[in-house]
């Protein structure tokens, strides 16, 4: 199994997206190919992400 989900990189993309004024969206594809344990780790990591909330005008 090739588990390459990187939470630090995901955080950086979320911050960059926010700075551009867009709403970030996390989409994981091919989860059906991963084991249940791997999917659980990815879901837990995504739940733990804390994004910056910036006011928009």
N, C-alpha and C positions, 0 to 999 in steps of 0.2 A: 504494500500500500504506500502511496506517495502523498504524504500529508505535508502540504506546503503553505498552509494558511499562516500569514504573518500579521499578528495583531498590531505591532508597532507600525508597519507599513500602512495598514488599514487606517490607523489613527491619523497618520500624516495625510493620506488622501482625503479624509473627512475634513480636517482642518483646512487644507487647500481649497476644497470645494466650498466650504463656508466663507472663506476669504474672498472667493470669486462671486459671492452673493447667490449661490445656488444651494439647493437642498440636497444633501448627500443621500444616496440610496445604496445599501449593501445588498448585492445579489450573489448568491453562491450557486454555481451550476455544477452539474454532474454529481450532486450529493448522493444520488442513487448508487454510484460506484464506490462510495466510501463505506467503511464499516459503521455500525451504529455508534461505537465508541468515538470514532473520529467526528462524526456529525454532532454528537453531544458536546465534544470539546469546542468545536467551531461555534455552536449555538451559545455555549457559556461565554466564550470570548466576546461574541457580538453583544450579548446582554451586558457585559462589563464595560463596554465602551462608553466613555463619558465625553460628549461632544461640547464644544463651545456654543453657547447660544448667543447670537449677536442680533441686536435690534436692526430691523430693516426699515428703511423709509419708503 
